[in-house]
Amino acid sequence: MCELVICTIQTITLTNEKAALSFEKKLIMKNICIASFVVLMLVVTTGCGSNPPQAANDSKPAAESGESIYKRTCITCHQANGAGLPNSFPPLAKSDYLADKVKTIGQVIKGSSGDIVVNGNKFNNAMPAQTLSDEEIAAVLTYVYSSFGNSGAPVTVGEVKDARTKL
């Protein structure tokens, strides 16, 4: 009989401990849910740290994503260091071709085929027109102009729009 009473007491104790653990787990989950909700509300109300939208004709350069656009669209021919491929694709590094921004922007928008002279060297290969937005063109060209030993002159969305009208 004593063994039955001890066994019953142990069962009741274990049941109470499980109930206490279950209550603690529920309390912890509730606190996690509340904390997650607070974080979500902070993210939503602050806009995930994004920049406010800019006007389409904003004269500021867009260099933030220029490198990633370059890596996605230009690197195959012009290479990671902007040196191009001799006798095939002209260099962008220290390139005299970049002196004329309108011509450079037009090259990206329309592409070209046939002879082109860059830094005194003749290249005869095709460059397809790039399907980039004005913002992306400004960003990638700002990256090119500020990399590879070039002048660092920014290209704005407004300049791209103006050049597009002249083509």
HELIX and SHEET records of a PDB file:
HELIX    1   1 CYS A    2  THR A   46  1                                  45    
HELIX    2   2 GLY A   47  GLY A   49  5                                   3    
HELIX    3   3 GLY A   66  THR A   73  1                                   8    
HELIX    4   4 ILE A   75  HIS A   78  1                                   4    
HELIX    5   5 ASP A   96  ALA A   99  5                                   4    
HELIX    6   6 LYS A  101  LYS A  110  1                                  10    
HELIX    7   7 ASP A  134  TYR A  145  1                                  12    
HELIX    8   8 VAL A  157  LYS A  166  1                                  10    
SHEET    1   A 2 ASP A 115  VAL A 118  0                                        
SHEET    2   A 2 ASN A 121  ASN A 124 -1                                        
END                                                                             
